[in-house]
């Protein structure tokens, strides 16, 4: 039976070498015996084929009867989910509708099998079906080996913890405990656990777990803001411990650490002699009791009811955060400054200190530090929301804080928003001027000069790099073109691409909007620009910095212009930058059909193009907005259509974050610190869908990154001989609206 309660005393029996004993005692000791600075993990096979089934049984007893049989069959996982657990996720997107109509006593088993090929999988499916054919079920047992279908089934299991977190009252804490019972007693023990949770009014609690090991997790919410609630929790834990240990001879911890919450019950589970041995081990390793004192072993039988961490109300954007830390691996600033979880924790503490008025010196110190580590180095890319069980985007909190801090600058932002044409023209002139001096002085001298100006400005002047582009050529809108084409698209070149031209690595390529027009023309499309193009912007340039009203104004202006140009959504709308398109999708509520390059090319252009695949190896980088729109696979598929071999890297976010790669270049450098090692030296070209990200990618890999539009244009040609009359001026085609 699984057991992680206390120290691993088995090490004293299983090994004779002192080093082996110490090594195994350290595992799971939660920092109470020493500090582990480095570990090595052994990998397990990742099978190419898998299949899953959600089996619905009339009650827990029948489900556990099936578990006992399934233990001797070729299953890789069997997850038990009680009725409350199924009910908690039945309204989630993609979850099967029949879950809503199941009766109150049902219990589900989510079964997975893996294998090296489909023949093996199909054979194992038959073995499993035959083994449980005499056990009644609520729905005919069927397996699926289709990834999209079995991923939906596992979404049910993965959604159990967040479902409770999403429903909890603000200010309460999500508690997740895990216990283990002997498998023959699993049905009776699960029913007893349900009764206990009902007895103490934890009506929202769900039970699920790894059935083959008799390992159950139960999740519930707890208010620690009153003594009455704390006492209720204490009574529950006391009865759970008695149930697990004395009635079923189970273990109070099967996977999770003992911590302080179970420290009062370690002796109850292990007995006095074993508990005394654990205390001796602790004393040998830590005679001064300075290593994580009070964890695992604690003389206070009520320590689990003391020093409880409050979850204060801070901001509705993050109040549902359970501080689980699932977001941390996806954060580009992790290991450089702080993570989304830490941003939330610090923000909550600052709010609590402000409300109480206590320790103003600590509040001031936190605010000062948070300005850089919490605010300035947050990319606000939203990837944390993809990993968060309750879909919290900590970037929205940071943008909200920036808006509060920038109240005095809102009028200036609005002034700029009203003069977007002037802004983009000024950027074009500035970039062209800088590019002139780069050519005049050379890269080495330019780096020194620009670095000196940045230091003199106390890092207020953006940091120049050799791949900073020249200014774009202004789009020349012409009249009377392509009127005979039945294929029409509204093309909105982003303000970034209207400002930024080519970089030194482009080898005399045309700028992006010209390539885009060339590709659209190749596909036979009539291109329509929205009115007043040079004054349009999606608003992200403003809203990401906290200038919310200016961002909303530009978004509304753009939506109105696109509706007119597309005839109220009749024609698709194409934007050449994924981040801008994502912003448009988030903010625009009309019936516009909005596309960035990958999806538009895949759906609308490929049917009209002939592709000649490159006999070459390229690499691609999915920017954050592409990930959030779920287009990674389409991007990979498109790239593989165009090139013989495609290197898909594992780096999650480049950290350029709009213009932060210029103003906080250390974030971009940190985000891409491992990227170059993932790409073979023979690769010369990379492709993405965000101009600013491509600058940082090129800088930190030495590989020329461009928009995927360049690659598709390079390998494509017209599929038919049909042509449409047009006027060409630097590649721009225009139909007046």
N, C-alpha and C positions, 0 to 999 in steps of 0.2 A: 504494500500500500504506500502511496506517496506520503511523504512526511518531511516538512521543512521546519517544524517547530523546534526551537532551541538549537543546540550545536549538533553536528553530525557525529554522534558517538560511535556509529558503525566504523569510523576510521580507526578506532582503537582495536577493533576486532579483525577488520579486513586486511590490515597492513601491519608489518613489523618494522619496516624502515622508518625511522623518525621523520625523515623528510616527507615521505608519502603521507604519514599521519598528519603532519602539520599542514601539508598542502590540502588535504581533504577536510580538515577542521576549518580552514580558512574559508572554504567555499560556503557561502550562505551565512557567514558570521556577521554580516552587516556592519563591517568596520569596527567591531568590538574587540577583535583580536589583533588587528593590524591593517595595513594599507596595501592593497593590491594595485601595483602600478602598471602591470601589463598582463594581458591574457592572450592565449591562442585558442581559436575555435576550430573544431573539426567540421568539415562540411558533410552534408548528407546528399544522396542523389536527388536530383530534380527530374522526375519522370516526365516524359513528353506527353503521355496520355493520362487522362483522369476522367472520372465520371462521378456524379453525385446524385443523391436521392433524398427528398424530404419525406420521410415516412410518418404518417399520422396514425397514432394508436388511440383506442377509445379511452385509455386511462394510463396512469403512471405505472401501474402494476404490469400491464401488458407490454408497455415500452421497455421496462426493465427485464422482463422475461426475454424479450428479443435481444437485449444487450448481452445477456448471459450466453445466448446462442452465437451471436455475432463475434464474440471474442475468439472463437475457433475458426472463423472464416477469414478470407483474404481482404479485410478492410484496413484502411490506413487511418481512419478517424470516424468516431461515432460521437456526435454531440447531442446531448439531451436538452430540450427546451420545454419548459412547462407552459401551461395555457396562458398565464399572465405574460410570459415572455413573448409568445406569439401575438397576443393582443396588443402589446406595446409597439409592435412594428407593422401591424396589418395595414396601416394607412400610408406607409412609406412608398415612394415611387418604385415601381417595378416589382413589388411584392405580390405574389399570387392572390387574386381576389377571394378564392375559396377560404382563406384564413379567417375572413370576417364572419363566416357562417358555421364555424365549428362550435360544438357544445363546450360547456365549461370544464369538463373533466379530461379533455384530450391532452395528449403529451406527444411531442414530436421527437424524432431522431433524425438528425442530419448526418447522412452516411457518405463517406468518400472512399473511393478506391483509386489506386494509381497503378500504372504499368508501362512497359516499354513499347507496347503497340496495341492496336484496337482489338486484335484477336484475343490477346491476354485479358483486356478489359472486359470484352463480351463474355468470355468464359467465366470470369469472376462474378459478373453480374448474375449469371444463371445459378452459380453456387450459392450466392447470398439469397436470391429470391427463393430457391428451393429450401434453404435452411429455415426460413421463417414462414413458410407457406401456411402453417397450421395456426399461426397467431392472427387473430382478427385485426383488421385495419379499417380506418375510416375512409381511406382513399387507396385505390389500387397502387401498389408499389411500382414505380417506374424510375429508371435512371436516365440522366442526360449526359452526353459527352460533348455537348456544344458549349464552348467557353462562355458565351454571353448568357446562356441559361443557367449553368451551374454557378456562375459568379453572382447571379441574382439570388440563388438559394443561400449562398454564403453571406450575402448582404444581410439576410435575416439574422444570422448568428452575430455578425459584426455590429449590427445595429442595436443589440440588446442593451449594452452599457450606455451608449449615447441616448437611447430612448428615455431612460430614467433621468439622465442628466438634463435633457431638454425639457422635461415636464416638471422639474423641481421648482419649488418656490424660491424666489430671490432671497439670498441670505442663508440658505440651507446648504448642507454638504452632502455630496454623494459618497456613500460608503460601499465598498465592494469587499466582501470576505470570501475566502475559499476554504472548504473543508473536504475531507475524504471519508467515505464509508466503505466497508466491505461490499463488494458488488452484489452478493446474495441478499444483502439487507438494503440495497439502494432504494427500492420502491417504498418500503415502509419508512425509511429514514427521510426521504424526500417529502412524503406526506406529513410527517411529524414536523419537519422544518417549515412547511407551509403553514401548519397550524400555529406554530410559535409566532411567525411573522404576523398572522392575522390577530393573534391574541394581543399583541402589543401595537396594533393599529398601523402596521406598515403595509397598508393596502396596495401601494404602488410597487411593492417589491417583486422582482422577477428572479427566477432560478434557472440556471443553465449550467452546463459543464461537460467535462470529458468523461463520458459514460463508461468507457472501457476500463478506466481506472477508478471509478466510483468517486470522481472528483467533481464537486459541485461548487459553483460560484453563486452567491446571492447578492443582489444589488438593491439598495434602498436609499432614501434621502433622510437626513437627520438635521434637526434644528438644535444647535448647541447654545442658543441665546437665552435659555431659561433653565433654572435648576430642575424644574419638573421634567423637561425634555431630556436633560442629562441623566436623570434617574431612570426614565423609561428606557433609554439606551443601555444603561448599566444592567437593568433586569433582563433585557433581551440577551445580552452577551453572556450573562451568567447562566441562563437557561440553555442557550446554544452550546456552551461549553459542557454542561452536564449531559445534554443530549448526545453530543458527539463522542465524548470520552466514556461516560459511565454506561449509557444505554447501548451504544453501538461499537465501542472500542475502536473508534475512528481516529483521525488526526485533525487537529484544529487548523493546521496549515499544510496544504498539499503542494502549493507552488509559491505562494507569496511569502514575504519575510515575516518573522515573528513581530518585530518592531516593539513598540510600547503597548500597542492595543492588546496583544496576546501575552505579553510578559507576565501578567498576574496569573495566567493559567498554565504556564509551562510545567510547574511542579505537579499540578493536578494530572496532566497528561503523562508525564514521565515517571512520577513517583519520587520520594525523598532521596533515595540513594543515587539515582541517575541525576537528579537536580543538583545534589551536592557535588557530584563529579563535574558537572558543567561549571559550577562556581569555582572549583579548583582550577579547571582549565583557564577560565577567565583570569584568575589571580596570577597564574604562571605567565601568561602573555602580557598582562596589564596590571601589575601589582598596585599601581597608583590610581587605577580606575579612571583613566583620562581618555580612553578610546571609546567614544560614543556611549558615555555612561547612561545607565538606565534602560538601554535597549536590550532585548532578549531576556536579560536577567534583571529583576527589579524587586526589591523587598516590599514595595508599596503595592498592596493588593487592589488599590483603586487608582493606580497611575493612569489607567486608560480613560479615566473620567476627569483628569486634571490637565491643565495647560493646553486646553483645546484651542485649536486655531480657528478664529472667526473668519467668515467669508463676508466682508462688508459690502453693502451696495455701493457701487462706484460709478458705473455707466452702463446703460442698458445694452450697449454694444458688446460688453464683455461680462455681464453679470452671470451668465449661464456657464462661465468657464469653471471647470472642476479641477483645474491645475494638474491634469493628468500627464502633461508633457508630450502627448502624441505629436504636437506641432513642431517640436524642437528640431528633429532631423531635417525638416523642409525649409528651415530658416537660413538665409544666406549669411546673416550676421552671427550665427551660432559659432562659438569658439573665438569670435573676434570681440564682440561686445556682449550683448545679451539676446535671449530668445523671446519669442512671443509670450510663452508662459511667464518668463521673468518680467517682461514688460507689464503684464497684467498684475502680477504680484506686487511689483513696486508701485504701480499706479494705485492699486487698492490701499497700500500702506500710506501713500501720500494723502489720499482722500480721507482715510481714517484719522491720520494725524491732524489734518486741517479741520475736521469736524470736532475733534476732541480739544484742540488747542494745546495739547501736551507736547513737550519736547520740540519746540519750534526750531532748535538748532539742527535736529535730525531731519525735520521736514525741509529745511533750507538746503541742507547738504544733499538730500535725495533729489530735490528739484534741479540743483546745479548739475549733478552727475547725469541725471536722466536726459538733460538737454542734448547731450551727445550720444551716450550709449543707448538710450531708449528712443529718442526722436530722430536725430540726424542720421543715424546708421540703420534706420528701418527702411527697407526698400519699398514698403507698402505694396508688395507684389501680390498679396493675397494667397500665396501658396499654403500658408498656415491653415487656411480654411479648408483646403482639400484634405488635410490630415486630421483636422479637429473633429472629434466625435459629434459635437454640436454645431459645427460649421461656423465657428467664430473667426472673423477676419480681423486680426489685431491691427492690420494696416489701416482699417477704417477708424479705429480708436486713435491712432497716431495722426491721421488726417484731421480728425475732429479736434485733437489737442493743438495741432498747427493752426487751425482756423481760430481757436480761442486766443492763441498767442498773437495772431496777426491782425487783430481788429483794426489797428491803426493803419494797416496797409491795404485794407479792402478797397478803398476809393481809388488808390493808385492802380490796383489790379483791374478794376472796372474801366479805368481810363485806357489801359492797355488793351483790354478786351474789345473796346469800341474801335480800336485802331489796329486790328490784327494785320492788315495789309502793310502798315508801317513797321510793325514788329518784325514780320517775316523779311521785309526788305532790308531792315537794319541788320538782321542776323546774316543775310546773304552778303551784305557789304563787309561786315566784320569778319566773316569767315574767309572771304576772298582776300581781304587785306592781310590777315594772318597767313594765308597760303602764299601770298606774294613774298612776305618776309621769310617764310620757310624756304622758298626757292632761292631767295637772295642770300640768306645766311647759312643754309645747310642745317641738317637735323641736329648735329652736336651743339652748335652755337645757339640754335633756337631753343633747345632744351634748357640750356643754362640761363638764357635771357628770360624765358617764360617762368622758369622755376624761381629766379630771383624776384620777378614781379609778384609772384604768388606769395613768397615769404614776406616781402615788404607790405603786402596787403593783409597780412595775418590770415592767409588762406581764403580770402574773399574772392580773389580772381581765380576763375577756373584753371585747372592744370591742363596745359597743352600737351598733346602727344602727336607723333608723326603721322598718325592715321586720322587726325581730325580733318574732315572734308573741306573742300572749297565751297564757296557759296553756290547754290543752285541757280541755273538760268531760269528766269521768270517764265511761267507757262504762258504761251501766246495763244489766246483763245481765238479760233477762226470760225467762220460761219459757212453754212451751206455744204455739209459733207454727209456721206453715207446715208442719205435719206431713203435709199431703196432697200436697205437691209431690214429683214424682219427680226433680226436678233439685236436687241438693244440692252445696254447696261449704263447705269449712272455711275460714273467714276469720280470718287472723291480722293484726290491726292492729299495726304495728311500735311499739316503745316510743317512737320519735321522734314518731310521729303520735298516740300516746296521751298525749304530754307537750305537744306544740306544737299550739296552736289556729290561728286565722286571724290574718293580719297586717292592717295598716291598709289595704292595697291590695285586700283581698278584697271590699269593698263589701257587708258584711253577709251574705256567703255562709256556708253551714254548713261545719263543719270536715270534713276529708277522710273520716273513717270513716263519717260520716252520709251523705255523698254516695255513698260506695261501697255502703253498704247500700241506699240508694235505687235505685241503678243495678242492683244484683243483684236486688232485688225487682221492678224493672221487667222484668227478663229472666226472671222466674218462678222464681228460685232460692230454695230454703230455705237459710238461712245458719246454719252451726254454728260456734260459738266453741270453741276448745280450753279444757279445764279450767284453772282457776287463771290465767286470762289475764293479770291485772295483774302477776303475778310472772314472766312469760315474756319472753324476749329472745333474739335470734339469736346473741348473743355478740360481734358485731362491735364494739360500743362498748368492750369490754374488750380483745379480741385486737388491735385496730388500734393500741392504745396500749402493747402489750407484755405485757398481763396474760393470758397464754396459758391458764393453768389456769382462771381465772374464765370466760374465753370458752368453753372446752371444756365447762365445767359447764353454762352457760346453753344452749349448743347441744344438748347431750344431753338436757336437760330439755325443751326445745322439741320435739325430734324425738319423744320419748316421748309428749308430749301430743298432737302432731299425728297420730301413728299411732293413738292411741286414738280421736281425734275423727273420723278419716277411715276408720275400720274397716280398719286396716292397708293404707291406700293405695287403698281403693275409690273415695273421693271426691277430687276435685282440691282442692289447697290453694292459697289465694290470699293473698299478702302485698302490702301497698299501697306498698312501697318497693323499687325495683330493687336498691339496694345490699344490703339485708337479704336479699332473695330469693337474690341471687348467693352471699352468705355461706352461706345454708342449703344451696344446691346443692353448694357446695364441701365442706361438712362432713358433710352427712347422707348416709349410704350405704344407707339403706333404700329401699323401693320407693315412696316418697311421690311423688306427681305434683305438682310445685311450680311455681307460676306467679306472675309479677308482673303488673301491670295490663295492659300492652300485649298480651302473649300470651294472657292469660286472656280479655280482651275480644274479641280477634280470633277465638279458637277457640270459646269457650263462649257469649259473650253476643250477638255480632252476628247469629247465626242466629235469635235471638228478639227482635230489636229492629228498629224502623223508623227509618231515619236521614233527617233533613231537613237537607241540607247548608247551612251558613252562607254567605251571600253576603258573605264578609269575608276579609281577609288576616290570617293568624296566623303565628307562628314557633314552632319546636320546638327543644329542645336534648336531644340524647341523652347521658345521663350515662355515666360510665365503665363501670359495671356492665352497662348495657344493651348497650354496644359489645362487652364481653367475652362476653356471652351471644349475640351475633350477631343482635340484634333491631332494629338500626337501620332496616332496610328495612320491617319490620312496623310500626314506630313511624311512619315516614313515610307508609306506605300508610294507616294508620288515621287519621292527621291529615288526609290528603287526602280521605278519605271524609267527614270532618266539616266541612271548610272548603274554599271555592273555591280559595284560593291559600295555599300553605304555604311559608314561607321556612325553608330548611334551612341553617343557618350552618356555617362551617368550623372554628370554635373547637373544639379537641379535648377539653379538660378545664377545668372552671371553677375548680378549685383550692380549693373549699370544704372538701372532704375531711372530712366528718363535722362536727366542731366546730372544725376548724382555721381556718375562715373567721372565727370569733370570736376565737380565740387568736393566730393568725398571719394577720391580715386582708390583709397585703401579698401573700400567696400568691394569695388569691382575686382581688385587684385586678390582679395581674400576669396571671393566667390569663385574665381577661376584658377585658384592655386594648383589644382590637380588636373585641370582639363588637358593640358598639353601631353601629359603622360598617358592619356587614354587614346591618343591618336597616333597612328603609325607615321614615321617621319616622311614616308613617300607621299602622304596626302598634301596637296597644295591648295585645295579649294574647299571652303565650307559655305553652308547656306542656312539662312534663317528667315525671319519675317519681321524684324525690327531694326531700323537703321542705326539707332544709338547702341543697341546691344551688339550689333555687328562690329562697331568700332572697338569696343572692349574685347570682343572675341578675337579680333585680328591682332590687337595689341599684345594680348597675353598668350597667344599661340604661335604667332608668326605666320599663320595661315590666312589667306584672304577670304573673309566672309562677306557674302553679298546676299541680297534677297533671293529667294527661291525662284522668283520671276526670271532672273538672269539665266538660270539653269534650264528652265522649261523653254525659254525662248531659244536657247542655244541648240537644243535637241529636237525642236519641233519644226514642222512645216505645214502648209495648208493641206488639208486632206483631199480637197477637190479643187477644180479649176475655177470655181465660182469666184468672181471678184466684184467689188463694189466701188463705184467712183468716189474719189476722195481728194482732198487737198492735204498736202503734207508740209508741215513746218515744224521742224525739230520733233517730229513724231506726234504732234497733237492733233486730234480730230475732234470736231465740236459740232453739235447740233444745238441751236438756240432753243431755250425753253420758254 
